[in-house]
């Protein structure tokens, strides 16, 4: 047996027969040092992706933008922009973290919040191509992301353009509360957790090594406080793919341990897979040497090569995914059974997915941004008209309806003639009831009793979405 591809671990465990005596026994575990390269490795990973059993951890090396014919890191680009804004011309090679430190040390009147404000303006105006992220996010079976970079708007904008649906996001913060994500098996839209905060959406994004250390030390405590069961499950039970996560040497072990949410010595005792992909560098050599001590697969090529191959292999298996359509179902919580029936019927059409908000939202609650994004992104908007949904003239569902009507108006102004609004009545409500918005009553309103669509209605949806 050739042991050149194996690593030997020595574990120390207390002797159970005499727990009072602080003596220990030794045992040895042999674990394979796995290099991800064979076709079987790709097939296994694609199987996990198809089953939506993969959590992707995005790192800095995935955020490379086109500048002329070259690809440069967003860190390098923003560092240059920030130094120019503060008229620093003799430090062209500083990383973003080092640039921030340099600016603060050389201007005692500046605070970190001032630099963050300046950086926000730069990030808001970014209009660059990100080829690696674009290819990765084009893999529509991927639905769960952990983002270790604070420029989450870049990911969300690419995702919106590619998939024509929103990416729901939650930000970790030292000073602001956050919520758990939805049940992993019932996600209505793909999800991203920004583990170091968001430059645009939190007051304290981690932009210095000191901030990053503070975030990592508080992560488990705050996650426990909010009882983030679903988020923890995504880290503990799913297969993890770390893409381009080259952290400073002192953080490598800490961050991998943090995001796996398990003691690293236990990685080899579970069935899930952990894959780490980074660009070649002395930092990667150090990181991979460390990972040889654990059951982790590593990839010999660079991050771009991995993403290109993954996308190519996935595309061969999913040639029709680019025709995916999204239907927004607008309903009131009392009609939950009807909306589930309608969703099931419509999703029987190939390459169609339905989106609706399945939380209990009461009139007066804050209008969630992701819902508005979903309405704008939808190919069709279907309001479920019923006695329940008309009970309040100014309820939450009416806000969705008004938003959709505004979207319809803007689409027409932009010259888009495709049908967008498809109202249906699901009970005995008169479609011309005075509480039915005029912009719906002027349309042809269908009848879908209890949300159970007829074959003719399904054919109508298929034809409207141009999937015939």
C-alpha positions in Angstrom: 0.0 0.0 0.0 1.4 3.4 -1.0 1.2 5.8 1.9 2.5 8.8 -0.1 -1.0 10.2 -0.5 -2.0 9.7 3.1 -1.6 11.7 6.3 -1.4 10.1 9.7 -3.1 11.9 12.7 -2.4 11.2 16.3 -5.4 11.9 18.6 -5.3 12.0 22.4 -8.4 10.9 24.2 -9.2 10.4 27.8 -9.4 6.8 29.1 -13.1 6.3 29.8 -12.6 3.5 32.4 -11.1 5.9 34.9 -12.2 9.5 34.1 -10.9 10.8 37.4 -7.4 9.8 36.5 -6.0 12.3 34.0 -4.3 9.7 31.8 -4.8 9.4 28.1 -4.6 6.8 25.4 -3.4 7.3 21.8 -4.9 6.0 18.6 -4.1 6.7 14.9 -6.3 7.6 12.0 -5.2 7.5 8.4 -6.8 10.0 6.2 -6.3 10.5 2.5 -4.7 13.7 1.3 -7.1 14.4 -1.6 -6.1 16.3 -4.8 -9.3 17.3 -6.7 -8.6 16.5 -10.3 -10.3 13.3 -11.6 -13.5 13.2 -13.6 -15.1 11.3 -10.7 -14.4 14.3 -8.5 -16.2 16.6 -10.9 -19.1 14.1 -11.2 -19.5 13.9 -7.4 -19.4 17.7 -7.0 -21.9 18.2 -9.7 -24.2 15.6 -8.1 -24.1 17.5 -4.8 -24.7 20.8 -6.7 -27.7 19.3 -8.5 -29.1 18.1 -5.2 -28.5 21.7 -3.7 -26.3 20.3 -1.1 -23.4 22.7 -1.5 -22.5 25.9 0.3 -20.1 28.1 -1.6 -17.8 30.3 0.3 -16.7 33.3 -1.8 -13.3 34.9 -1.2 -11.4 37.8 -2.5 -9.9 35.9 -5.5 -13.4 35.5 -7.0 -13.8 39.3 -7.2 -11.6 40.0 -10.2 -12.7 42.7 -12.6 -11.8 43.4 -16.2 -9.5 46.3 -16.8 -8.6 46.4 -20.4 -7.4 42.9 -21.4 -6.3 42.0 -17.8 -8.1 40.8 -14.7 -7.3 42.6 -11.5 -8.7 42.0 -8.0 -11.4 44.3 -6.7 -9.0 44.9 -3.7 -6.4 46.3 -6.1 -8.9 48.4 -8.0 -10.5 49.9 -4.9 -7.1 50.6 -3.3 -6.1 52.6 -6.3 -9.4 54.5 -6.3 -9.2 55.3 -2.6 -5.6 56.4 -2.7 -6.4 58.7 -5.6 -9.3 60.2 -3.7 -7.0 61.1 -0.9 -4.3 62.3 -3.3 -1.8 59.6 -2.4 0.4 59.0 -5.4 3.5 57.2 -4.1 1.9 54.0 -2.8 0.5 52.2 -5.9 0.9 48.7 -4.6 -0.8 48.8 -1.3 -3.6 46.3 -0.5 -6.9 47.9 0.4 -6.4 47.1 4.1 -3.0 48.6 4.0 -4.2 51.6 2.0 -6.9 52.3 4.7 -4.3 52.0 7.5 -1.9 54.4 5.6 -4.6 57.0 5.0 -5.7 57.0 8.6 -2.2 57.2 10.0 -1.3 60.1 7.8 -4.3 62.2 8.5 -5.1 62.4 12.2 -8.4 64.3 11.5 -9.8 61.3 9.6 -11.8 58.5 11.2 -12.5 55.0 9.7 -16.1 56.0 9.1 -14.9 58.8 6.8 -12.9 56.4 4.7 -15.8 53.9 4.6 -18.1 56.7 3.4 -15.6 57.5 0.6 -15.3 53.9 -0.3 -19.0 53.4 -0.4 -19.3 56.1 -3.1 -16.7 54.3 -5.2 -18.4 50.9 -4.8 -21.8 52.3 -5.7 -20.5 53.5 -9.0 -18.7 50.3 -10.0 -19.7 49.3 -13.5 -17.2 46.6 -14.3 -17.2 43.0 -15.6 -16.5 40.2 -13.1 -16.0 37.1 -15.3 -15.4 34.6 -12.5 -18.4 35.6 -10.5 -20.6 35.8 -13.7 -19.7 32.2 -14.6 -20.2 30.8 -11.1 -23.5 32.5 -10.6 -24.6 31.2 -14.0 -24.8 27.8 -12.4 -28.4 28.0 -11.4 -28.3 24.9 -9.1 -26.2 26.8 -6.7 -28.5 28.5 -4.2 -26.5 29.1 -1.0 -23.5 31.4 -0.6 -21.3 32.6 2.2 -19.5 35.8 1.2 -16.3 36.8 3.0 -16.0 40.0 1.0 -17.9 43.2 1.9 -18.9 44.2 -1.6 -22.1 42.2 -1.7 -23.8 44.5 -4.1 -21.5 43.3 -6.8 -22.7 39.7 -6.3 -26.4 40.8 -6.1 -26.2 42.9 -9.3 -24.6 40.1 -11.3 -27.1 37.6 -9.9 -30.1 39.8 -10.8 -28.9 40.2 -14.4 -28.2 36.5 -14.9 -31.1 34.9 -13.2 -33.7 37.6 -13.4 -34.5 37.0 -9.7 -33.2 38.5 -6.5 -30.6 37.1 -4.1 -31.8 37.3 -0.6 -29.0 38.4 1.8 -28.3 38.7 5.5 -25.4 40.6 6.9 -23.4 39.7 10.0 -22.7 42.8 12.1 -21.2 43.5 15.5 -23.7 46.3 16.2 -26.8 45.4 14.4 -29.2 42.4 14.8 -29.6 39.9 12.0 -32.1 37.0 11.4 -31.7 33.4 10.5 -32.2 32.4 6.8 -35.1 30.2 5.8 -35.3 26.4 5.9 -32.6 25.1 3.6 -35.0 22.7 1.8 -37.7 25.4 1.3 -35.7 28.5 0.1 -37.9 30.7 -2.0 -34.9 32.5 -3.5 -31.1 31.8 -3.4 -29.4 33.1 -0.3 -26.2 34.8 0.7 -24.8 35.4 4.1 -22.2 38.2 4.3 -20.0 37.0 7.1 -17.9 40.2 7.4 -20.8 42.6 6.9 -21.8 44.7 3.9 -20.1 47.9 2.8 -23.4 49.4 1.7 -25.8 47.9 4.2 -24.1 47.7 7.6 -22.5 50.4 9.7 -19.4 48.3 10.6 -18.1 46.3 7.6 -14.8 44.5 8.3 -12.3 46.5 6.3 -9.2 46.1 8.6 -7.6 43.0 10.0 -8.6 44.2 13.5 -12.2 44.3 12.4 -12.0 40.9 10.9 -10.6 39.5 14.1 -13.4 41.1 16.1 -16.0 39.6 13.7 -14.6 36.1 14.0 -14.4 36.3 17.8 -18.1 37.3 18.1 -19.5 35.1 15.3 -20.4 32.0 17.3 -21.7 34.0 20.2 -24.1 36.1 18.1 -25.2 33.2 16.0 -26.2 31.3 19.1 -28.0 34.4 20.4 -30.3 34.5 17.3 -30.6 30.7 17.3 -29.6 30.7 13.6 -30.4 27.0 13.2 -30.7 27.0 9.4 -27.6 29.1 8.9 -25.6 26.8 11.1 -27.0 23.8 9.2 -25.7 25.2 6.0 -22.2 25.3 7.5 -22.3 22.0 9.4 -24.2 19.7 7.1 -23.7 20.8 3.5 -20.6 20.2 1.4 -18.3 23.3 1.6 -16.5 24.7 -1.4 -14.1 27.5 -0.5 -13.3 29.6 -3.7 -10.5 32.1 -3.6 -10.4 32.5 0.2 -6.8 33.5 0.7 -6.8 35.0 4.1 -3.8 36.4 5.9 -1.6 33.6 7.4 -2.8 34.3 11.0 -6.4 34.0 9.9 -6.4 30.9 7.8 -7.1 28.3 10.5 -9.4 30.6 12.4 -11.6 31.5 9.4 -11.8 27.9 8.1 -12.7 26.7 11.5 -15.3 29.4 11.9 -17.0 28.9 8.6 -17.0 25.1 8.8 -18.6 25.5 12.3 -17.0 22.3 13.4 -13.7 21.4 15.1 -11.3 20.8 12.2 -10.1 17.5 13.6 -13.7 16.2 13.2 -13.8 17.0 9.4 -12.6 13.5 8.6 -15.4 11.9 10.6 -18.3 13.2 8.5 -19.6 12.2 5.0 -19.6 15.8 3.7 -16.9 17.0 1.5 -14.7 20.1 1.9 -12.9 21.6 -1.1 -10.5 24.5 -1.1 -9.5 26.3 -4.3 -7.1 29.3 -4.3 -4.7 31.0 -6.7 -1.1 29.7 -6.6 1.1 31.8 -4.2 3.4 31.3 -1.2 0.3 32.0 0.9 -1.5 29.1 -0.7 1.4 26.8 -0.2 1.3 27.6 3.5 -2.5 27.1 3.6 -2.4 23.8 1.7 0.4 22.5 3.9 -1.8 23.1 6.9 -4.9 21.5 5.2 -2.9 18.3 4.6 -3.6 17.6 8.2 -7.3 17.4 7.6 -9.8 15.6 5.2 -9.8 18.5 2.7 -9.6 18.3 -1.1 -7.5 20.9 -2.8 -7.2 21.9 -6.4 -3.8 22.3 -8.1 -4.9 25.0 -10.7 -6.0 28.5 -10.0 -9.5 29.8 -9.1 -10.3 30.9 -12.6 -9.4 27.5 -14.1 -11.6 25.7 -11.5 -14.6 28.0 -12.1 -14.3 27.7 -15.9 -14.2 23.9 -15.7 -17.0 23.7 -13.3 -19.2 25.9 -15.4 -18.3 24.0 -18.6 -19.1 20.6 -17.0 -22.3 21.9 -15.4 -23.5 23.4 -18.8 -23.1 20.1 -20.5 -25.5 18.5 -18.1 -27.9 21.5 -18.1 -28.2 22.8 -21.6 -31.7 24.4 -21.1 -31.1 26.2 -17.8 -30.7 29.6 -19.5 -34.5 29.6 -20.3 -35.5 29.6 -16.6 -38.5 31.8 -15.9 -39.7 33.3 -12.7 -43.4 33.8 -11.6 -44.2 36.0 -8.6 -47.3 34.8 -6.7 -48.9 37.5 -4.5 -51.3 36.3 -1.8 -52.4 36.9 1.8 -51.4 34.4 4.5 -55.0 33.1 4.9 -54.7 31.8 1.3 -51.5 29.8 2.0 -53.0 26.5 0.8 -54.2 28.1 -2.5 -50.8 29.6 -3.2 -49.1 26.3 -2.6 -51.5 24.5 -5.0 -50.9 27.2 -7.7 -47.1 27.0 -7.2 -47.1 23.2 -7.6 -49.2 23.4 -10.8 -47.1 26.2 -12.4 -43.8 24.6 -11.5 -44.9 21.5 -13.4 -43.9 23.5 -16.4 -40.2 22.9 -17.3 -37.8 25.7 -16.4 -40.3 27.7 -14.4 -39.9 28.6 -10.8 -42.4 30.4 -8.5 -41.5 33.0 -5.8 -43.6 34.2 -3.0 -42.9 35.4 0.5 -43.8 32.7 3.0 -43.4 34.7 6.2 -46.3 36.2 8.1 -46.2 39.9 7.3 -48.8 42.1 8.9 -50.0 45.5 7.6 -47.6 48.2 8.8 -44.5 45.9 8.7 -41.5 47.2 6.9 -41.7 46.5 3.2 -38.9 44.1 2.5 -36.5 45.2 -0.2 -36.0 41.7 -1.5 -39.7 41.3 -2.2 -39.7 44.5 -4.3 -36.6 43.2 -6.2 -38.5 39.9 -6.8 -41.5 41.7 -8.2 -39.2 43.7 -10.6 -37.4 40.6 -11.6 -40.4 38.4 -12.3 -41.4 37.4 -15.8 -45.1 37.2 -14.6 -46.9 38.6 -11.6 -50.0 36.6 -10.5 -52.1 38.2 -7.8 -54.4 35.8 -6.0 -57.7 37.8 -5.5 -60.0 36.5 -2.8 -62.2 37.6 0.0 -59.2 37.4 2.3 -56.9 39.5 0.1 -59.5 42.2 -0.3 -60.3 42.4 3.5 -57.9 45.4 3.9 -57.8 48.2 1.4 -54.3 49.1 2.5 -52.8 45.8 3.5 -49.4 44.4 2.7 -50.6 42.5 -0.3 -52.0 45.7 -1.8 -48.5 47.2 -1.6 -47.3 44.2 -3.7 -50.1 44.8 -6.2 -49.3 48.5 -6.6 -45.6 47.8 -6.9 -46.3 45.3 -9.7 -48.6 47.7 -11.5 -45.8 50.3 -11.4 -43.4 47.7 -12.8 -45.9 47.0 -15.6 -46.2 50.7 -16.5 -42.4 51.1 -16.6 -42.0 48.0 -18.8 -44.5 49.4 -21.3 -42.6 52.7 -21.3 -39.5 50.8 -22.0 -41.2 49.2 -25.0 -41.7 45.8 -23.5 -45.0 44.4 -24.7 -44.9 40.9 -23.0 -47.8 40.3 -20.7 -46.8 40.8 -17.1 -49.9 41.0 -14.9 -52.1 37.8 -14.8 -54.7 38.3 -12.0 -56.7 35.3 -10.8 -59.7 34.9 -8.5 -59.4 31.8 -6.2 -62.9 31.9 -4.5 -66.3 33.3 -5.2 -65.2 36.9 -5.2 -66.7 39.1 -7.9 -63.7 40.1 -10.1 -65.3 43.5 -10.5 -65.7 44.0 -6.7 -65.1 47.7 -5.9 -62.1 46.6 -3.7 -60.3 45.0 -6.7 -57.8 47.6 -8.0 -58.9 49.2 -11.2 -55.7 48.3 -12.9 -56.6 44.6 -12.4 -60.3 44.9 -13.2 -59.4 46.4 -16.6 -57.6 43.1 -17.5 -58.9 39.7 -18.1 -59.1 38.0 -14.7 -58.9 34.2 -14.6 -60.7 31.8 -12.3 -58.4 29.3 -10.4 -60.6 27.8 -7.7 -58.6 27.2 -4.5 -55.4 27.7 -6.5 -55.9 24.5 -8.5 -55.1 25.5 -12.1 -56.8 23.8 -15.0 -54.7 22.4 -17.9 -56.0 25.3 -20.0 -54.6 27.8 -17.4 -51.2 26.1 -17.3 -51.1 26.1 -21.1 -51.9 29.9 -21.0 -48.9 30.4 -18.6 -46.7 28.3 -20.8 -47.6 30.3 -23.8 -47.3 33.7 -22.0 -43.8 32.7 -20.9 -43.0 31.6 -24.5 -42.1 28.1 -23.4 -44.3 26.3 -26.0 
